[in-house]
Amino acid sequence: MRQRNIRFYYVASDILITAICWTVFFIYRKRFVEPSLYGVNVPLHLGLKYIEGVVCYTLLLLFINYSSGYYTSIFRRTRFEEITLTFINAFIGVTIVFFVVILDDVIVSYRSYYHSYFFLLTVQLVLTLFFRSVVTRFVKYVIAKGDISFNTLIIGRTTVIRRVLDEFRQQFPKHGHYFSGYIPVDEEIVIFEIPKVGTVDDIYRIVHTETIDDVMVLLDEQDEAMYKKIVYELNSADVNLLVNTELYSSIKRKIEIVQLFQSPLIKVSRTLLTPWQASVKKSSDIALAVLGIIISLPVGIVMAIAIKLNSKGPVFYSHERIGQYGKPFKIFKFRSMYYNAEGNGPQLSFKDDPRITPVGKFMRRLRLDEIPNLMNVIIGDMSFVGPRPERKFFIDQIVKKAPEYKRLLQFKPGVTSLGQVKFGYAGNIDEMIRRMRYDLYYLDNFSLLADFEILMRTILTVLKGKGI
């Protein structure tokens, strides 16, 4: 069974839940709220207003759940995370309904507002938690049957790997792990059940080419240097990291204890943001991108005409860039250079670059060429604030001089960044490395307030016509 099918069950159950909740709330208003106001029973008619309410409320909750990332981490969530996220999303949705719908009611007493609010919140929470517990139990059952499994790369001392594989045979498949290969860090002992896939130096290549979901690291206390090297190589990989408890003192991130075999393992957090930070950032990204497209549409039309009149070639320009966890994506921009300007291969732009058209110079000064980046934000490839995405051609050169660049790939790339605000355009690899330092500082000191400040500085820079 595909993981995408499981997500469908969660979405379908949420649609059913919100429809039921709104129906119960609608009946409550007709049977209790309105009779207390008018003094007579109000006929229950599920007409157009009811249908509009169901549709709008369902879309609202689906958007909140999607923006919070609820549908993207359904297999690894703890019960506490499930309850917390459900409560937060329900609270946000019902609070919006309170200000948009409930406060518009004509009532006898202000207490009716609170009664309606808490009634809808209670119904939403109870029904959502019940339905989701049913779906979650089904998911665990599917995993226990082995219909869904997670490709796991195991790294460590071969004696420990041997023991884990023995335990694995006894417990398979209820934990959902499928060991697709191993990497030994000591003298190799032949392990017949799974293939040896390389060495520690091959980790980056393996996780990006073999579709690895989990990396299990089984080392001793004296292997701290090896552990740091492994984590460093995994900085830009979208994988779950599990390590044995002997490495506890070496771990500098948020952790969670999980019991997979006879011994506990530590699940190391791979995210730089807390769930609520990620939710707020993603929601604001989508809202601002939609608003930005609407506001910039007239300007975009004028730019498209100007580009077409100024030089031959397409209005839009797209090429492949490297996004979060090293995943490539197509970035969209207004074409600011002459057609086929990179016919001889990738080149960085620089001041007074002859490849830039007159219209392109104007657009770059005001950053109008990056308006189509808003589509990348809506698609989910980019955020408003984050390290600027680069091409693999240049990343390979940067990593040779500054390997720490891989850390930037942990974060979703941005339309603007601290590096662009503080440093600006980079005309060569050394300047790209200098700009990288600002973005690394941003990663280490992330906050939503910092995002807001970078956005404001970007706007001021653009209004001054300095470009970035």
N, C-alpha and C positions, 0 to 999 in steps of 0.2 A: 504493500500500500504506500503510495507516495505521500510525502510530507505535505504537499500542496493540498491533497484531499482532506487531510486532518484540519488544516487551516479553514477549509470550506465549512467544516462542521462547526467550528467556533463562530465564524461569521454568521452562518445560518441560524445557530442557536441565539446569537445576540439579536438578530432581526426579529425572531419569534418572541424573545424576552421583551424587547422594547415595545413591540406591538401589543402584547398582553398588558404590560405596565400602563401604557397610555389608555388602553381600554378600561382597565380597572379605575384609573384616575378620572377618566371621563365620566364613568358611572357614579363614582364618589361625588363628583361635583354636581351631577344632576339629582342625586338622591339626598344629599346632605347640605351642600353649600347653597345652592340656588333656592331650595324650599325655605331655608331659614331667612332668606332675603325677601322672597315674594309672599311667603305665608301660605303657599299652596304647593302641591306636588307638581313637579315639572316633568312633562312627558319625555321619555328616553327615546331619542331619535338619532341613530348612527348615520348622520348625513354627511354633507360636504365638509363641515367644520371638523367633524370627527376624523374623516379621511385625511384632511390637510394636517391635522395634529399628529396622526400616526406617522405619516410620511416624514414630516419635518423632524419629529422627535427621534425617529429611527435613524435618519441621516445624521443628525447631530451626535447621537451616541456612537455611531459607527465611525464618524470623523474623529471623535475624541479618543476612542479605543485605538484607531489606526495611528493617530498622531503620537500617542503615548508609547507606541511600539509593542502593544499587547499582542498583536498577531504575528510578530516576528520572533518571539522567544517562547513559544508555547511548550517546547519539549523539556526545557531545562529550568523552568521556574519552580521555586519552592512554594509550599502552601502559604507561607507568610507573604511572599511577594505577590501571589495570586490574590489574596484577600486585600492587601494594601492597595494594589493597583485597581482592583475592582471598586474599592471604596472611593479612591481619589477620582476615578473617572465618573462614577455615579454622582458624587458630590458636585463636580464641575458641571455635568449635564443638567442636573436638577436645579442647581443655582441659576444657570442661564435661563431655564424655563421659569423660575421664580420671578426674575426681573422682567422677562419679556411677556409672560402670559399671566402668572398668578397676581402680580401687582396691578394688573389692569382690571382685575375684578372689582365690581361694586359689592361691598360687603356690609354686614351689620356691625361687626366688631373686628378690630385689627387682629384678634386671635385667629380668625379664619385664615389669614395669610400663613401663620405658622403651622396651623393644622394641615393645610393643603401641602405646604412645603415638606413637612416631615412625613406625611402620608405617602407622597410620591417617592421620597428618598428611601423610606423603609421598604415599600413594595419593590422598588428597583433593586435594592441591595439583596433582599431575601431571594427574590426570583433569580437574579443573576448568579448569585453564589450557588444556588441549588442546581440550576441548569449547567453551570460551568463545572461543578463537581462531578456531574454525570459524564460530561464530555471528557474531563480529565481522567476519570476512572477508565473510560473506554480507551484513551490514548495509552495509559499504562498497560492495559491489557494487550493492546496491539504490539507494544514494545516487548512485553514479556513473551509473546508468541514468536518474536523474531521478524515480524512483518516490517518493522522499522528498525534500522540499526544505524550506528554512527561509526564511520571509518576512523579507526584509532591507530596512531603511530606510537609505538612504545620505545622509549629511550632509557638506557640505564645499564647497570651491571648485569651480566648475563645470568648469574645465579638468581638474582631477584626476578628477572624476566621469566626464567624457568618456573619459579614458584607461582608467579602471577598467572601464567598460562595454565598451570595445573588447576588452580582455583577457578580459572575461567571455564575449563571443561566441565567442572562440577556445577557451575551456576548458569551457564549459557542457557537461553539468551536473555534472561530476565533483566539484566542491566543494560542491554541494548548496544554493547560495544562489539564491534567487529574489527579484530586486529588485522590490519592490511599489511603490516610490515614492522620491522624493528631495526633499531640502530644501537649497536653495542658500543660502550665507552671503555671497555677493557679488552683483555684477550678474548677473541671470539670463540664461543662454543656453539657448535651447530645446533640450531633450533629448527626442527623440521616442520612444525605446524605452520609457521609463517615465514615469509622470505626476508632476508636481510636486504634493505633498500638503499643503503649507503652509509655515510659517516656523518658526524655532527656538522661538518662543513657543508653538507648537502641539504640541511634542513629546509632552508629557504626554497630551494628548487622543489623539494619533495612535497611540501605542504601546498605549493601553488600549482603543481601539475598532477598530483594524485588525489585531489579532492578530499583532503583530510579534515575531519570534523573535530577530533580531540587529539591532543598530544599528552601522553602520560610519561612523566619524568620520574624515574626511580633511581635515586643516587644516595650516597652517604654524606655525612657531615663534611668530610674532607673534600668533597666534590663541589664546593661552593663556586669556585672559579668556572668549572664546567657548566654549572647551573646558570650562572650569569651569562655565559656565552650563548647557551641555548635560548634563554629568554630574549637576549639581544637579537638573535636571528628571527625570533617569532614576533618581534615588535610590529611588523607590518603584515602579520598573518591573521586572518579571521578564524581563529581556532579556539577551542576551550583548552585550558591548561590545567592538568591535574598533576600534583607532585606528592611524594611521600612525606610524612610528618618529620622525618629527619632533617629536612631542608627548611623547617619553619623559621629559623633565625635569619635565613637569607632572603626571605620574602618581604618586600617593601610595599605590597599592595593589599587591598581589601581581600580577605579570604573567607572561605566557607568550608566547613568540614563535611565531607561526604563519605558514606560507607558503601564501597563497591565490593570489596573482598573481605577477607578475614581481618585485614588491617585498614584503618581509616586513611583517607587521602585528603589532601588539601586542594580545593578548587580555587585557583587564583583568578581574581577578577581581571577580565581583558578590556573592560571599559574604563574610560577616563572620566565619564560623567555619572552622576547618580541617576537613578531612574527618573526622578522628578525634573532634574536638569535636562536630561535628554528629551523628556516629554515637552517641556516648555520651549526648548530650543527648536525642536522639530515643528511644533505647532506654530510658533512665531515665524519660522522660515516659510512655511506654506502660505500663511496668511499674508505676510509681507510680499512674497513673490507674486501672489494673485493680485494684490493691491498695486504692486509696482508695474505689472503688465498692463493693467487697466489705465493707470495714470500715464505711462510712457507710450501708450499706443499711438497717439498723434505724432509724437516725436519719432517713433519708430518708422512710421509711414513716410515722413519727410526724409529721414536718413536713408531709407530704402531707395527712394526716388533719386536722391543726391548721389548715392553710390552708383546707381545704374547709369546716370548721366555723366559721371566723372570718369569712369573707366570701364572697360569691358570685363565681363566675368559675372559670377553669381553675386547676389546680395549678401547671402549668408556664407560663413566660412566655418567648417568644422574639422577637427582632427582629433586623434586619440590622445588622451591624457591618462595619467595614472591616478586613481582615486583611493578611497579608504581601503586598507588592507591589500594594496597593490592591484586592485581590480581596475582594468582599463574601462574608459567610457568616452563617449563622443561629446566634446565641449562645443557649444554653439556661440558664435560671435558674428557681429556685422563685419564684413570684409573691409579691412583697413589698408591692405596692401594690394599692389598690382597683381593681377591674375598670374598664377604659377610662380610666385615670388620665391618659393622654396624648391624650385625645380632641381637644384643641385644638392638638396638635402636640408635637414633642419638647421636653422640659424637663429640666434638670438637677435632681437631687434635692439637698436641703439639710437642715441640722439642723432637727429638729422639722417636717419636711415633712408636711403634713396628708394627703397622698396615701398615705403609708405606713401599712399596717395595724398593729395591735398585735403580731400574730404576726410581721409583716415587720420591725418594729423589733428584736424579739428575734433574728430570723435574721440581720439585718444586723450586729448587734453581735458575733455569733459567726461571721459570714460563712457561715452555713449556706445562705443563698439561692444561693450559687455552687457548691454541690455538683454540680449538673448540668453545670457547666463541664467536669467530668471527661470527659463524653462528647465534648465538643469537642476535648479533648486526644487521645482515642483516634482520633477521625475524622481528626485531623491539622490542624485549623484553628487550634489553639492549642497553646502549650507551658505548662509549669508556671510558668516564669519568663520574663517578657518585658513589653514595654510593654502596658498595658491597652488593648484595642481600643475605639475610639470610633465613633460614628455619623457618616456622611458630613455630615449637617446641621451638626454641631459642628466637624468637621475643616475644612470650608470656611471657617468663621469663624476658627478658630485659624490657618490658613495665611495669612490676610490680615494678621494681626498678627505671626506667627512662622513664616515660610516654612520654617525648618529642621525643622518638625514632620514634613515628608515623609521625613526620614531614618529616623524610627521605623518607617516602613512597610517598611524593608528587613528587619526582624526579625519573626519569628512572634510574635503577641501572646500575653500570658501570663495565667494565672489570678491571679497576683500579680506585683508589680513593685517595683523600688526606689522608684519614685515613690509608690506606695501605702504602702509601709512608712515612708518618710521624711516624706511629706506628707499622705496620706490622701485622703478624698473631696474632689472639687473641685465647688464650687457655682456657678461662673461661668467664663467664658472666660479671664479673667486668672489665676484659680487653676489652670486646666488648663494654661496656659502655664508657670506656676511649677512645677507638678508635672512637666511635660515635661522641664525641665532635669535632673532626677534621672535620667530614663530615657535622655536623651542621654548622660549620664555613664556609665550602665550599658553602652550600646552601644560607647562608646569604650574602655572598660576591661573588656570581657567576659572572664570566666573561669568555669570550672565551679565553682571554689571560691566565687566571688561568688554563683552560683546557689544553692549550698548555704547560704550565709550568709543570703541573702534568704528562703529557705524557712524557716530556723530563726527568723528575726526575725518572719516572718508567723505561725508557730505560736505564738510567745510572745505576740504582740499579740492573737491570737484567744483564747488561754487567759486573758488578762487581761480579756477582754470589752470591749476598747476599739474593736473594729472597725477598719476601715482606710479 
